[in-house]
Every structure is written in structure tokens, then in C-alpha cells.
Amino acid sequence: MQHNEHLTRHNIRLTSAEIANLWGAYMGNSMAVCILQYFNKHVEDIEIKEVLEYALSISKKHVSTITEIFEHEKFPIPVGFTDKDVNLNAPRLYSDTFFLNYLHQTTKSGFSLYAIALPNIARSDVRDFVSECIVSLTELYNKVADVSLSKGIFIRPPYITVSHDVEFVESKGFFTGFLGHVRPLNALEITHLYSNILTNALGKALIMGFSQVTKSDEIKEYFNRGKDIASKHLEVFSSMLRKEDLPAPMTWDHDVMDSKDAPFSEKLMLFHVNGLNALGIFNYGAALSGSQRHDIHVEYGRLLSEIGLYAEAGAKLMVKNHWLEQTPLSPDRKEMTKA
């Protein structure tokens, strides 16, 4: 009720940034409702179930709020994902541990998206919505972290021993990574490598499950290609850590069950993989900008290109099956002026 009253106090149009972020949040949260409903149906651990229920309530609330804003603006509500895209009666495809790790990694990606969105938004009701998303994600992350720690499954980044003195870079060799003495990885480079290992581990396990249950040979082939890419990237990043005698996180392949019945529509699964591709490109770009050794730059650049080509193939599959909803476009003025 309070939100409705707030909406009627002004008639300021939504900007392109506000439309883009609301539209994207609707698509992502409507998908999350389907996934979390299925997870919640099959979870057995009481503590993990409580966290899943909280995450589901957040996604439902966000879908409702965005719908309210769009209806007030007479903006078309996206199709997104509905009960038609989830089969709650399908057997368990992933373990309880996977459910918790899934929440951990997807919460991290949500922070990235909403934190970038907020500084580009002017309208107060949309700012309130995005701010609330950040607050609720913070609470969700803390719940996930607490349960993960209590169960001993929180994968910590590697520890390093640091100097007791402040140090400054003394040589141009600090940036090299191919010939001669190669300096050790710094803390930020380690953090990015560790984080990208975890996101690829999640992606690989998720796609393994998807490839088992999809009925389309073409989509199955696409998912298997994605699994191979994730495996390759996992090995590249893990080997960088191992060369420095640093531990690399384990994968979650063992958390995938042997079910062949699809809990989600092929449209949802393909959309989810495309979302992971976009997240991977974002993460690799951030890692590239935050790394200073030239050899790491080369690796991220090469792997970014591989994800880009894979993402393009996924988008074409979505178009071929008439599943790719169009992100709102600006008017085509040239087309409008044709006689």
C-alpha cells in the first residue's frame, strides 16, 4: 500500500537505465522463483531449507514490486518464467550442499548487478527497490555464510603470509609473467582466480545436471560444450594457484544426482546458462582489470573470447526456439519516418 502511494506522487518517466535494470531483475527473479521452488521441494536439511525459503520469499517480493511499477507505467510485463517452466514433481537432481553453494554464488552475482545499477538510477521508487534488493541480499548472504560455516562447507580463499612493512613496486618486472623471474601472485589476483574457480565449478555442476535431463539433442550438445569449457577454465585457474603452492577449491560434480527427468523447461535451462555466460564475461573483465601480471592478462583475454563465442551460440539457440525476449529498444526513428 505504501509503495502504491509513493508511485502516485510523481509522473516522472522511467529512464533507459531504470527500464533495463527493472526488466533484467524481473527476468532473473522470475527464473529464481521457479528454481528455488524446486530446490525447496526436495531439500532435506532443515537449516538449508530455512535459507532457501528466505531466498524464495525475496525473489517473489521482487517480482511483485517490479510488476507493480510496470503496471503503474503501463509498461508491458515480461513473460519471464512461470509455473509452466518448473516441474516440482521431478526427482532430485542436485544435493542439499549444491543448493547452499548455488545460493552462495548467485547471491554474489546479485550484489554485482544491483551495485552497478544503483548509481545510474534517479527515480526514488526505483532507487528504493534496488536499495532494498541490496539489503535483502546482504541478509541472505549472511544466512548462507553462517550455515555454510556451521556445516564446514564454506570454501575460504587461500591464506597468504604478508610482510610486516609497507612495500612499493621497484621494478618494471613486477608486471611481467613470461620470462625471467616471475613475481608471486598478489592478493587481488589470487582473489579473482579463486572466485572464478568457484563460479566455473557451479556452472559445470549445474550444466552437468541440465545435460542429463534435456530432451533436445542440439541443446544437450550445447550444454556438453559448456561443461567442457567450464572444466578447461577450472584447470587453467587452478593450475595458476597450484604453481604458487596455493590450494585450489574442489569442484561440485559429486553433488549432481543421476535423475533423467527435467525439473525445468529447456527455455529456463538455456536462459540460465546464458546468464552464467554473461556473469563469466563480467567476472573475467573485472579480473583482467584487477590483475597486473601480463601472463594473467593473456589468459583472461583468451578465455573471455571463448566465453563470448559460446554465449553467442546460446543466444542463437534461444532465438531459434523463439525463447529470447527482447530487451526494450529505443524507437527506430528511421523506420518511423518511412512513407
LINGIQUI-V902016 format. One record per residue. N is the residue number from 0. RES is the residue in three letters. PHI is phi in degrees with one decimal (999 if undefined). Layout:
N/RES/PHI + N/RES/PHI
//
This chain:
0/MET/999 + 1/GLN/-63.0 + 2/HIS/-66.7 + 3/ASN/-59.2 + 4/GLU/-61.9 + 5/HIS/-65.3 + 6/LEU/-63.5 + 7/THR/-81.8 + 8/ARG/-79.3 + 9/HIS/-148.4 + 10/ASN/-126.3 + 11/ILE/-76.5 + 12/ARG/-67.9 + 13/LEU/-72.9 + 14/THR/-80.5 + 15/SER/-59.8 + 16/ALA/-65.3 + 17/GLU/-67.5 + 18/ILE/-63.0 + 19/ALA/-59.9 + 20/ASN/-73.5 + 21/LEU/-67.1 + 22/TRP/-62.5 + 23/GLY/-63.9 + 24/ALA/-66.6 + 25/TYR/-63.9 + 26/MET/-60.9 + 27/GLY/-65.7 + 28/ASN/-74.8 + 29/SER/-67.2 + 30/MET/-67.1 + 31/ALA/-61.6 + 32/VAL/-58.8 + 33/CYS/-62.3 + 34/ILE/-65.3 + 35/LEU/-70.4 + 36/GLN/-63.1 + 37/TYR/-67.0 + 38/PHE/-57.4 + 39/ASN/-64.8 + 40/LYS/-68.2 + 41/HIS/-108.4 + 42/VAL/-64.5 + 43/GLU/-111.2 + 44/ASP/-70.4 + 45/ILE/-64.2 + 46/GLU/-65.0 + 47/ILE/-67.5 + 48/LYS/-61.1 + 49/GLU/-62.0 + 50/VAL/-69.2 + 51/LEU/-63.0 + 52/GLU/-63.5 + 53/TYR/-65.5 + 54/ALA/-61.6 + 55/LEU/-63.8 + 56/SER/-63.4 + 57/ILE/-63.9 + 58/SER/-62.7 + 59/LYS/-62.8 + 60/LYS/-63.0 + 61/HIS/-66.8 + 62/VAL/-60.1 + 63/SER/-63.9 + 64/THR/-65.2 + 65/ILE/-65.0 + 66/THR/-57.8 + 67/GLU/-62.3 + 68/ILE/-64.3 + 69/PHE/-64.1 + 70/GLU/-63.7 + 71/HIS/-63.4 + 72/GLU/-88.0 + 73/LYS/55.3 + 74/PHE/-96.0 + 75/PRO/-61.6 + 76/ILE/-74.8 + 77/PRO/-59.8 + 78/VAL/-67.4 + 79/GLY/57.0 + 80/PHE/-133.0 + 81/THR/-132.8 + 82/ASP/-59.3 + 83/LYS/-68.9 + 84/ASP/-97.6 + 85/VAL/-138.4 + 86/ASN/-115.1 + 87/LEU/-66.8 + 88/ASN/-89.4 + 89/ALA/-65.5 + 90/PRO/-61.3 + 91/ARG/-60.5 + 92/LEU/-108.1 + 93/TYR/-134.3 + 94/SER/-81.7 + 95/ASP/-60.0 + 96/THR/-61.7 + 97/PHE/-62.2 + 98/PHE/-54.0 + 99/LEU/-69.4 + 100/ASN/-65.6 + 101/TYR/-60.6 + 102/LEU/-61.3 + 103/HIS/-59.6 + 104/GLN/-73.0 + 105/THR/-72.4 + 106/THR/-64.3 + 107/LYS/-59.3 + 108/SER/-68.1 + 109/GLY/-62.6 + 110/PHE/-56.7 + 111/SER/-59.9 + 112/LEU/-66.2 + 113/TYR/-73.3 + 114/ALA/-67.2 + 115/ILE/-72.9 + 116/ALA/-67.7 + 117/LEU/-55.1 + 118/PRO/-67.6 + 119/ASN/-99.6 + 120/ILE/-110.9 + 121/ALA/-101.9 + 122/ARG/-66.1 + 123/SER/-64.6 + 124/ASP/-68.5 + 125/VAL/-73.7 + 126/ARG/-61.8 + 127/ASP/-60.5 + 128/PHE/-64.0 + 129/VAL/-64.9 + 130/SER/-61.7 + 131/GLU/-65.1 + 132/CYS/-61.0 + 133/ILE/-65.6 + 134/VAL/-64.0 + 135/SER/-68.3 + 136/LEU/-66.4 + 137/THR/-60.9 + 138/GLU/-64.6 + 139/LEU/-63.5 + 140/TYR/-59.9 + 141/ASN/-63.2 + 142/LYS/-65.5 + 143/VAL/-61.5 + 144/ALA/-62.9 + 145/ASP/-62.1 + 146/VAL/-68.2 + 147/SER/-62.0 + 148/LEU/-65.9 + 149/SER/-65.6 + 150/LYS/-96.0 + 151/GLY/72.2 + 152/ILE/-118.0 + 153/PHE/-76.5 + 154/ILE/-86.4 + 155/ARG/-79.9 + 156/PRO/-62.4 + 157/PRO/-60.7 + 158/TYR/-85.2 + 159/ILE/-133.5 + 160/THR/-92.5 + 161/VAL/-111.1 + 162/SER/-69.1 + 163/HIS/-82.5 + 164/ASP/-115.0 + 165/VAL/-71.0 + 166/GLU/-124.1 + 167/PHE/-120.9 + 168/VAL/-69.9 + 169/GLU/-109.0 + 170/SER/-138.4 + 171/LYS/-66.1 + 172/GLY/-64.2 + 173/PHE/-58.6 + 174/PHE/-95.2 + 175/THR/-79.5 + 176/GLY/-158.9 + 177/PHE/-115.2 + 178/LEU/-117.3 + 179/GLY/68.9 + 180/HIS/-72.6 + 181/VAL/-104.8 + 182/ARG/-65.8 + 183/PRO/-64.2 + 184/LEU/-61.9 + 185/ASN/-90.0 + 186/ALA/-60.8 + 187/LEU/-69.5 + 188/GLU/-63.4 + 189/ILE/-61.8 + 190/THR/-60.3 + 191/HIS/-66.5 + 192/LEU/-60.5 + 193/TYR/-59.5 + 194/SER/-63.8 + 195/ASN/-73.3 + 196/ILE/-65.5 + 197/LEU/-65.1 + 198/THR/-67.5 + 199/ASN/-70.9 + 200/ALA/-64.4 + 201/LEU/-63.5 + 202/GLY/-59.8 + 203/LYS/-63.0 + 204/ALA/-64.6 + 205/LEU/-61.5 + 206/ILE/-69.8 + 207/MET/-56.8 + 208/GLY/-65.1 + 209/PHE/-60.4 + 210/SER/-66.8 + 211/GLN/-69.5 + 212/VAL/-105.3 + 213/THR/-72.1 + 214/LYS/-94.4 + 215/SER/-80.7 + 216/ASP/-63.1 + 217/GLU/-66.9 + 218/ILE/-71.1 + 219/LYS/-60.2 + 220/GLU/-61.7 + 221/TYR/-65.5 + 222/PHE/-64.8 + 223/ASN/-63.8 + 224/ARG/-62.5 + 225/GLY/-63.9 + 226/LYS/-61.6 + 227/ASP/-65.9 + 228/ILE/-63.8 + 229/ALA/-60.7 + 230/SER/-61.6 + 231/LYS/-63.2 + 232/HIS/-66.6 + 233/LEU/-57.2 + 234/GLU/-68.5 + 235/VAL/-60.7 + 236/PHE/-70.1 + 237/SER/-64.9 + 238/SER/-65.2 + 239/MET/-62.4 + 240/LEU/-70.1 + 241/ARG/-64.3 + 242/LYS/-62.1 + 243/GLU/-97.9 + 244/ASP/59.8 + 245/LEU/-109.1 + 246/PRO/-73.8 + 247/ALA/-106.7 + 248/PRO/-61.5 + 249/MET/-77.7 + 250/THR/-90.7 + 251/TRP/-117.2 + 252/ASP/-58.4 + 253/HIS/-70.8 + 254/ASP/-87.9 + 255/VAL/-95.7 + 256/MET/-80.7 + 257/ASP/-101.7 + 258/SER/-66.1 + 259/LYS/-114.3 + 260/ASP/-97.1 + 261/ALA/-75.4 + 262/PRO/-81.9 + 263/PHE/-129.4 + 264/SER/-68.4 + 265/GLU/-63.6 + 266/LYS/-60.3 + 267/LEU/-65.1 + 268/MET/-63.2 + 269/LEU/-67.6 + 270/PHE/-61.4 + 271/HIS/-63.6 + 272/VAL/-64.0 + 273/ASN/-62.7 + 274/GLY/-64.8 + 275/LEU/-65.3 + 276/ASN/-61.6 + 277/ALA/-62.2 + 278/LEU/-64.8 + 279/GLY/-61.9 + 280/ILE/-62.1 + 281/PHE/-61.9 + 282/ASN/-65.4 + 283/TYR/-68.2 + 284/GLY/-63.0 + 285/ALA/-64.5 + 286/ALA/-66.8 + 287/LEU/-62.4 + 288/SER/-70.5 + 289/GLY/-95.8 + 290/SER/-105.5 + 291/GLN/-118.2 + 292/ARG/-84.2 + 293/HIS/-64.1 + 294/ASP/-65.9 + 295/ILE/-70.3 + 296/HIS/-56.9 + 297/VAL/-61.7 + 298/GLU/-64.0 + 299/TYR/-63.2 + 300/GLY/-62.1 + 301/ARG/-65.8 + 302/LEU/-72.0 + 303/LEU/-59.8 + 304/SER/-62.0 + 305/GLU/-66.3 + 306/ILE/-64.6 + 307/GLY/-58.9 + 308/LEU/-67.1 + 309/TYR/-66.0 + 310/ALA/-63.3 + 311/GLU/-62.2 + 312/ALA/-64.1 + 313/GLY/-66.8 + 314/ALA/-64.0 + 315/LYS/-65.8 + 316/LEU/-65.6 + 317/MET/-62.5 + 318/VAL/-64.4 + 319/LYS/-57.6 + 320/ASN/-94.9 + 321/HIS/59.8 + 322/TRP/-111.6 + 323/LEU/-89.9 + 324/GLU/-70.3 + 325/GLN/-77.9 + 326/THR/-59.9 + 327/PRO/-50.0 + 328/LEU/-103.3 + 329/SER/-75.4 + 330/PRO/-62.0 + 331/ASP/-86.2 + 332/ARG/-62.7 + 333/LYS/-64.8 + 334/GLU/-66.9 + 335/MET/-69.0 + 336/THR/-90.9 + 337/LYS/-70.5 + 338/ALA/-71.7
//
